[in-house]
Amino acid sequence: MTVEVKIGVQYASRELSVATENEPQAVLDLLTKAIADDSVFVLTDDKGRTVAVPAARVAYLDFTSDAGRKVGFGLAAVATKK
């Protein structure tokens, strides 16, 4: 399951968006450790790209999971007469 993580950074007008295979709790654990260590919050996306932000400057994280796309035509049932 792919999770999109939007990272709000203080004093930045745009948020960062990273699609990762990590569970939300694992991402929170990484941020918590980086804040405790006063270090850099590093997150790698599903294509191998890395985003690094000073942990003290992270304003928020927003998680959105990709449940997959639904395929169909919106018809619940089709009745036919014989």
C-alpha positions in Angstrom: 0.0 0.0 0.0 1.4 3.4 -1.0 0.9 6.2 1.5 1.3 9.9 0.4 2.8 12.0 3.1 2.5 15.8 2.8 5.1 17.6 4.9 4.4 21.1 5.9 7.6 23.1 6.5 7.8 26.3 8.6 8.4 29.4 6.5 7.8 27.5 3.2 4.9 28.5 1.0 4.5 25.0 -0.4 4.3 21.6 1.2 6.4 18.6 0.2 4.6 15.5 -1.1 6.3 12.1 -0.8 4.7 8.7 -1.8 6.2 6.0 0.3 5.6 2.3 1.2 6.2 3.1 4.9 3.3 2.8 7.3 2.2 6.2 8.9 3.3 5.0 12.3 6.8 4.3 10.9 7.0 7.8 9.4 5.9 9.3 12.7 8.6 7.3 14.5 11.2 8.6 12.2 10.1 12.2 12.8 9.9 11.7 16.6 13.5 10.3 16.6 14.8 13.2 14.4 13.1 15.7 16.7 14.6 14.1 19.9 18.1 14.0 18.3 17.7 17.5 16.9 18.6 16.2 13.5 17.2 15.9 10.0 14.0 14.2 9.1 14.7 12.0 6.1 12.1 10.2 4.0 12.6 8.2 0.9 9.8 7.8 -1.7 8.8 4.7 -3.6 11.1 5.6 -6.5 14.2 6.0 -4.4 14.2 9.8 -4.1 15.1 11.3 -0.7 13.6 14.3 1.0 15.5 15.8 4.0 14.0 18.5 6.3 15.4 19.8 9.6 13.1 18.1 12.1 12.6 21.3 14.1 11.1 23.0 11.0 8.4 20.3 10.3 5.1 22.0 10.9 2.8 19.0 10.2 2.4 15.7 8.4 -0.7 14.7 6.5 -1.2 11.1 5.5 -3.4 9.9 2.6 -3.4 6.2 1.8 -4.0 5.0 -1.8 -6.8 2.5 -1.6 -6.7 1.9 -5.4 -9.0 3.1 -8.0 -12.4 1.8 -8.5 -13.3 0.5 -11.9 -16.8 0.3 -13.1 -19.6 2.1 -14.9 -21.8 2.9 -11.9 -24.5 0.3 -12.7 -25.6 -1.6 -9.7 -27.6 -4.2 -11.6 -28.9 -4.8 -15.1 -32.3 -6.6 -15.4 -33.1 -8.5 -18.5 -36.5 -10.1 -19.5 -36.6 -13.5 -20.9 
